[in-house]
Each structure stands twice: as structure tokens, then as C-alpha cells.
Amino acid sequence: MTALGLPDTIQACLFDLDGVVTKTAVVHAAAWKETFDSFLRGYDGQRPFDAVADYDEYVDGRPRADGVRAFLDSRGIHLPEGTPDDPPDAATVHGLGNRKNELLLAKIRTDGVEAYDGTLRYLEAVRAQGLRTAIVSSSANCRDVLRSIGAEHFFDVRIDGVVAAERHLPGKPHPDTFLAAAHDLGVEPSRAAVFEDALAGMDAGRAGRFGYVVGVDRVGQTDALYAHGADTVVKDLAELGGNE
């Protein structure tokens, strides 16, 4: 293993955004809960959205519409797809997704965005060692979030919700967005490491046969991260090294 805590065959690092680089996973969970709880009030006998268990299982790491479908399927609820420009009060898959995004952006505007200092230090060390880097996020707000924390310069490649839609790439747990990042960096998947906090991201790392998959446990789900394909799990990327 290198001083970065990675196999010496690794040439590139592919980072998720929410929960790995930025402290926005909890904000996403809160926005999803507000969205789904309001919606579920129209259905008898439905328990509220669980901002830990339901979030981890159905929406974390997935593109917005995929998260809506997965959660509603778990409750036996089916909605029309609608279109990406549906208003946030529309009773469609895209309408619910747009409502969640509206709430998320309002929370970010009010409270701002914070980065994980350990991740920023690790990114500096990765770059200093000459490894290539990419940000891989299902968020359509990825670039704005990176700019808000002054971290856009850390990444050679950005594959986010906007790019995925343009290229028709299915989101996590499919590996396609990570594979696209490795391709754009000119690196074979077997020589790239994936850094993720979401179970869907672990599944994507395993499915893409990446050289190393690092699970970042911010919420006490170490066992689940290993079960979904992590090679190692840390609570903060500073634990991997690179801080000398």
C-alpha cells in the first residue's frame, strides 16, 4: 500500500461529492424527508420517510428520479413519470424530484455548504503524488457546490447529473458514471479507486470492477458498506494517510 493508503497500482481517484467531499448528505436527507412526508400524508397508513434507513436504502447516491421511483416502489406507490420540467407540486416522479431539489437549494442558500477538511487534505496529497482525479456525483448542482467551497480545481474531470443526462448514463448503482470518469481520465477501471459513502456507490464500484473501493462511513454503516463491496472503510479520508 502507498502512503495514500491505496494499492500501488492505482493511478486515479474517483470521488463522490455528498458525504465524501461535502457535508451535504444530511441536508439531502432532510430535503427528501420533507418532500416524501408531505406527499405520504395523502395516503392512509403510510409511515413517514426514515431519514436514515429509507435514505440509505433507496435514495442516497442515486439520480433524483431513480430515488423517487425506488422509494415509492418500496411503499407500493406508482406515479406517472412526468417530464424533467414538471413543477414541484406535480404528482409525478419528476415533480417530486423537483420539489426535493427546490427544498435542497433553499437549505443550502440558508445554511451554506461545508467541506470535510480531511477530504480536502487528502485531495491535496493525492494531487501532490501525481494521481488523476474526478468528481462523480448524481447531483445536477455539483459544479456550483464545488465552486462554493473553492474545490473545483481539485478535479481533472467532472461527471455529474448534468453530464450523465447529456451522455444518457444510468446512475448509481450502475457503474456507468464512474466508468465514464475513468475513461475521461484515460485510466483503466482496474487502476482507479472509488471513494463513496452511499451503498449504491459501493454497488457501482463493485459492478465496475474498480481497483479499490473505499467506503466512507459518516453514519455508522460500516458493515453495510463492506457488504456492498468496500475494500476498506474509514470514517474520514485522513485515516488513509497522505498527511505527512
C-alpha positions in Angstrom: 0.0 0.0 0.0 1.2 3.5 -0.7 1.4 6.5 1.7 -2.1 7.3 0.5 -3.5 4.0 1.8 -4.0 2.7 -1.8 -2.6 -0.2 -3.8 0.4 0.9 -5.7 -1.4 0.0 -9.0 -3.8 2.9 -8.5 -3.4 5.8 -10.9 -6.6 7.8 -10.4 -9.1 8.5 -7.7 -12.9 9.0 -8.3 -14.7 10.8 -5.6 -18.4 11.1 -4.8 -19.5 14.6 -3.7 -22.2 14.4 -1.0 -20.9 12.8 2.2 -17.4 12.4 0.9 -16.2 15.9 -0.1 -19.1 17.9 1.3 -21.2 17.7 4.4 -24.4 17.8 2.4 -25.7 14.2 2.8 -27.6 15.2 5.9 -29.1 18.2 4.0 -30.2 15.9 1.2 -31.8 13.5 3.7 -33.7 16.4 5.3 -35.0 17.6 1.9 -36.1 14.1 0.9 -37.9 13.6 4.3 -39.8 16.9 3.9 -40.7 16.0 0.3 -41.9 12.5 1.0 -43.6 13.1 4.3 -45.7 15.8 2.7 -46.6 13.5 -0.2 -47.3 10.5 2.0 -49.9 12.4 4.0 -52.3 11.8 1.1 -52.0 8.0 1.6 -53.7 6.2 4.5 -51.5 4.0 6.7 -48.1 5.2 5.3 -45.4 5.7 7.9 -43.1 8.8 7.5 -39.9 8.6 5.4 -37.0 7.5 7.6 -34.1 9.9 7.0 -31.6 7.2 7.9 -32.9 3.8 6.8 -35.0 4.9 3.8 -32.5 7.4 2.7 -29.6 4.9 2.8 -31.6 2.1 1.1 -33.5 4.0 -1.6 -32.2 7.4 -2.5 -28.6 8.0 -1.3 -26.3 8.3 -4.3 -29.0 7.7 -6.9 -30.2 10.2 -9.5 -33.2 12.1 -8.3 -35.8 10.4 -10.3 -34.4 7.0 -9.6 -34.5 7.7 -5.9 -38.2 8.7 -6.1 -39.1 5.6 -8.0 -37.1 3.3 -5.7 -38.7 4.7 -2.5 -42.2 4.8 -3.9 -41.9 1.2 -5.1 -40.9 0.2 -1.6 -44.3 1.6 -0.4 -46.3 0.1 -3.3 -47.0 3.6 -4.8 -46.7 4.2 -8.5 -46.8 7.7 -10.1 -46.7 8.9 -13.7 -43.2 9.8 -14.8 -44.0 13.3 -15.9 -41.2 15.3 -17.5 -38.0 16.9 -16.1 -39.5 20.3 -16.2 -42.6 19.4 -14.2 -43.5 22.0 -11.5 -42.5 20.9 -7.9 -46.2 20.5 -6.9 -46.9 18.0 -9.7 -47.9 14.4 -8.6 -45.3 12.8 -10.8 -41.9 11.2 -10.4 -40.2 14.3 -11.8 -42.4 16.7 -9.9 -41.5 15.1 -6.5 -37.8 15.1 -7.6 -38.0 18.8 -8.4 -39.7 19.5 -5.1 -36.8 17.9 -3.3 -34.3 19.9 -5.3 -36.2 23.1 -4.6 -36.0 22.4 -0.8 -32.4 21.3 -1.0 -31.3 24.5 -2.7 -33.2 26.6 -0.2 -31.5 24.8 2.7 -28.1 25.3 1.0 -28.8 29.0 0.5 -29.8 29.4 4.1 -27.1 27.3 5.8 -24.3 27.2 3.1 -22.1 24.2 2.3 -19.2 22.8 4.3 -16.4 20.6 3.1 -14.8 17.8 5.1 -11.3 19.1 6.0 -9.9 15.6 6.0 -11.0 15.1 2.4 -9.6 18.4 1.2 -6.2 17.4 2.8 -6.4 14.0 1.2 -7.2 15.5 -2.2 -4.1 17.8 -1.9 -2.0 14.7 -1.1 -3.4 12.8 -4.0 -2.7 15.6 -6.4 0.8 16.0 -5.0 1.5 12.4 -5.7 0.5 12.9 -9.4 -2.7 10.8 -9.3 -5.5 12.0 -11.6 -8.9 12.9 -10.0 -12.5 13.0 -10.9 -15.7 14.0 -9.1 -18.6 11.6 -9.8 -22.0 12.8 -8.4 -25.6 12.3 -9.3 -26.2 15.9 -8.3 -27.1 18.4 -11.0 -25.8 21.1 -8.6 -22.3 19.5 -8.4 -20.3 22.3 -10.1 -22.0 25.1 -8.0 -21.3 23.2 -4.8 -17.7 22.7 -5.6 -17.3 26.4 -6.5 -19.0 27.4 -3.3 -16.3 25.6 -1.3 -13.4 26.5 -3.6 -12.7 22.9 -4.6 -13.3 22.8 -8.3 -9.6 22.9 -9.0 -9.0 19.6 -7.3 -10.6 17.6 -10.1 -9.5 16.9 -13.7 -12.9 15.5 -14.7 -16.5 16.1 -13.6 -19.2 13.5 -14.2 -22.4 14.8 -12.5 -26.1 14.8 -13.1 -25.8 17.3 -15.9 -23.1 15.3 -17.8 -24.9 12.0 -17.1 -28.1 13.3 -18.7 -26.2 14.6 -21.7 -24.5 11.3 -22.2 -27.5 9.2 -21.3 -25.6 7.4 -18.5 -27.6 5.5 -15.9 -26.8 6.5 -12.4 -25.6 4.5 -9.4 -25.8 1.7 -8.5 -24.9 1.2 -12.2 -21.2 1.8 -12.7 -21.5 3.9 -15.8 -20.8 7.3 -14.4 -17.6 6.0 -12.6 -16.6 4.2 -15.8 -17.1 7.4 -17.8 -14.8 9.3 -15.3 -12.1 6.6 -15.6 -12.4 6.8 -19.4 -12.2 10.6 -19.5 -9.1 10.4 -17.3 -7.5 7.8 -19.6 -7.2 5.2 -16.9 -8.4 1.6 -16.8 -11.1 0.9 -14.1 -8.7 -1.6 -12.5 -6.3 1.2 -11.9 -8.8 3.6 -10.4 -10.0 3.9 -6.8 -13.6 4.8 -5.9 -14.4 6.8 -2.8 -18.1 6.6 -1.7 -20.4 6.9 1.3 -23.5 5.5 -0.3 -24.5 1.9 -0.6 -25.5 2.5 -4.2 -22.0 3.9 -4.8 -20.4 0.7 -3.3 -22.5 -1.4 -5.7 -21.3 0.7 -8.6 -17.7 0.3 -7.6 -18.0 -3.4 -7.4 -20.0 -3.7 -10.6 -17.4 -1.6 -12.5 -14.5 -3.9 -11.2 -12.5 -0.9 -10.0 -9.1 -1.5 -8.5 -10.0 -0.3 -5.0 -13.3 0.8 -3.3 -13.1 3.0 -0.2 -16.3 3.3 1.9 -16.6 6.5 3.9 -18.8 5.8 6.9 -20.3 9.1 8.2 -23.4 7.5 9.7 -22.4 4.2 11.3 -23.0 1.8 8.4 -19.6 0.1 8.2 -20.9 -3.4 7.9 -23.3 -2.5 5.1 -20.5 -0.7 3.2 -18.4 -3.8 3.4 -21.4 -6.0 2.4 -21.9 -3.8 -0.7 -18.4 -4.1 -1.9 -16.0 -1.8 0.0 -12.4 -3.0 0.2 -11.8 -0.8 3.2 -14.0 1.6 5.3 -12.9 4.7 7.1 -14.7 7.4 9.0 -12.6 10.1 7.4 -10.2 10.1 4.4 -7.5 11.5 6.7 -7.3 7.9 8.1 -5.9 6.7 4.8 -2.7 8.8 5.2 -1.2 11.4 2.9 -0.9 14.0 5.7 2.8 13.9 6.2 
